[in-house]
Amino acid sequence: LYLTNRLKKEYRAYFLSTQTDDSAIFLLQFDQNVPENLRHESCEHFIGILLQYLEEKKKLTGTFIGVGSCVKSYKDLPTSLKQAEQTVRILQNRKDTEAKVLFYEDLDVLQILGHPMIEEDALAFADEILNTIDEPDPKKRNDFFDTICAYFEAGGNLRRVSEILFTHYNTVVYRINRIRDVYGVDLRDPDTAFNFQLALKIRELLQ
């Protein structure tokens, strides 16, 4: 209640809200004549009030804000909500704890992958690619995927991978070699690397 009252006082524009134990949904309303850049600025102002409140209450840790697309009809609100939920999942899966806000419109190609008409096919593609790492031991499988993600983050620099994972360099080399020799996944191959990066992005967005 205090948060809602504060938002009404500082935001000074119409919005609706609903809250549960661990989440809140805010619906901002704009006149159709308002330019897109002004809508975006207004949304960022609203988010700024939220973040300031959360910081004051020491609740910022573990909090993420996803923003769906602006829609013209109430019939499209479920789509916008789903987009916001997808962006929150992406933030939760990222290792960057400083990133608190993500706009769906900033996802670029991931917007296409999240479209309902191709979502099933996109997930099937991701499963086919990622299931190549057919490691029965859950811990080893997680280690392999952590290494693959760090490999892409580091641009293929294995020493940088070891720093990202806080893992000995020789261990990183062993994992990369095993991924290549046992599972036939050579991350140095451009097509293989692209497919794995795309599959990981699909999983990040849709699951």
N, C-alpha and C positions, 0 to 999 in steps of 0.2 A: 504493500500500500504506500509506503514511504517513497519507494522508487517511482511508482506511477505518479504520485503527486509532484515529485521533483521534476519528472519529465514534462508534465503538463505546464509547470511553472517556467522551465528553461527552454523547452522546445517551441512552445507557442504555435503549434500547428496540430491539425487533427490526426489522431492515431488511435488504434484499438490494441488491446493487449490481453493475453491470457497466460497464466503461469501454472507450472506443475512443480513438483519437489525439486527437479533437477534441470528444468529448462523453462524458457519463456519465449513466446512468439509475439512479435510486434508487427502490426500492419499500418504502414504509413500511407496517407491518402494525399494525392496531388491533383491539381486541376490539369486537365489535358492540355491547356495552353502553356503550361510551365515548361520551358526548355529542358532538355535532358541534362545538360550540365548543371542547371540549378537544382534539379531533383537530386542529382548525385551529391551536390554540396550539402543539401538539406539532410540527406541520409547520413552523410559523414558527420554532420553536426549532432544528429541524434545519437549516433554511435559514440561520439566523443563524450556526451553526457553519461551514457551507460558506462563507459570505461572508467571515467572519473569516479563515478559512484562505486563501482566495484573495487577500485583501488583504495578508496577511502575506507571501505568495509573490509579490506584485505581478503577479497574474494576473487581476485583477478587470476590467481593460479588455477589452472585447469578449466578456465572459462574460454569459450570460443564463440565467435559471432559469424554466422553465415548469412549472406544477403542474396536473395533470389532476384529474378528479373522483375522489372516494373511491368505490370499487365494492365490492359484496358478494361477487361471485364471480370466480374466476380467469379465467373465460371472458370477462369484461368488461375485463380488463387491457389488451388491444390498443386498446380505445376510449379508455381513460384515457391511454395512451401517446400516441395520436394527438392528443388534446386538449393534452397538454403540449407536443408538437412544434409545434402550431398557435400556442400562446401564445408560444413562443420566436420563431417567425417574425414575429409581430406586434411583439415587442420589438426585433428586428433591423431591422425596417422603420421604426420610429419614430425621430425625430430626437432624442428625449430620451435622451441617453447615461447619465443618472443612474438611469433606471429599469432595475433589474436583475431584478425578480421580477414575475411575473404569474400569478394564479390563474385557471383557466378559468372558475370560477364567478363571477368578477367581470366577465365579458364581456357579461352581460345578453342583449340581443337577438342578439348574434353567436353565442351558443350555438345558437340556432334555425337560423341560417343555415348553421352548420357541421354540422347533422344530416345523416347519409348519405342520408336519403330525399329531401332537397331540395337537396343540395349541387350536383348537376348543373344544376338549374334556376337556382340562385342564381348560379353562374358564368356561365351563359348570359345572365342578366339583366345582370350586371356587364359582360360583353363588349359587349352591345348598347348600353349607356349610354356606356361609355368609348370605344368605337370611333367614337363621334360625332366625336371629335377626330381626324379622318383626315389627320394631318400625316405626309407621307412622310419628312421629315428627322428622324432619331432624336433629335438634340440639341434641335431646336425642340419636338418632342413632349414630351420630358422637361421642358423649360422651362415649357411650358404646364401640365403636370400639377403641377410644383412650385409654380407660381403658384396653381393651383386649391386645392391642399392648404393653402397658406399663407393663401389667401383665407378658407377656412373657419376656420382656426386664429385668424385675426385678426378674425373676426366681420364680414368685409366691409370693414374699414378698410384702404384701399389704402396709406396711409402706413405703417401697421403691417406690411403685407405687404412693402413695400420694406425695412423694417428686418429682418424675419425672413429674407428672402432675400439681404440685403446687396446689393440691386439698386436702381438709380436709380428714383425714383418714376415718371418719364415712361415708363420701360421697362415697369414694372408696368401702367400705364394702357394702353399700347400692346397688351400681351398680353391683358388683359381685354377690350379692345375687339375685338381680332382673334378671340378665342374666341367672342365674341358675333356679330360681323358675318360672319365667314367660315364658322364651324361651327354657327351658330344656337344657341349655348349661352349663355343669359342667366342668370348666376349670381344675379341679383337676384330672379329668379322663384322663389318658395318650392318649388314642385313640382320644378323643375329642380335646385335646390340639394339638395333631399332625395334625389333619385335619384342624383346624383353622389356625395354623401356616403355613401350606402348602398352604391353600387357600389365605391367605394374601400375601404370597410370589408370588403366581401366578398373583394376581391382581397388585402387585408392578411391576412385570416384563412386563406384557402384556397389561396393560391398563394405 
